[in-house]
Amino acid sequence: MPKKTTKDTAPESFKLHDNDTGSVEVQIWLLTDEIAELQAHLALHKKDFDAKRSLLKKVARRRAFLKYLKSKKLSTYNTISKSVSVKV
């Protein structure tokens, strides 16, 4: 079973300060990690429609965060989109 990711395990490059757990950058990292886990799950369980719906919701939420970040901090957006290999 894959290791459960938490907000505390976010890479230091994404955190704005030591106790940062809610910034847009950390949220994008968490969603990207959860999306990868769901994709692996769906590769094994093709008919799990609840997981598929959850995956689509997470992708939409991450896309909204990326859109917000692109409008506010373009340099940070470019860095994050390269490091988490997000296709927008």
Protein Blocks (a to p, Z undefined) as FASTA:
>chain_A
ZZdddfklpcfklpmbfklckbfklmmmmmmmmmmmmmmmmmmmmmlmklmmmmmmmmmm
mmmmmmmmmmmmmmlmmmmmmmnopaZZ
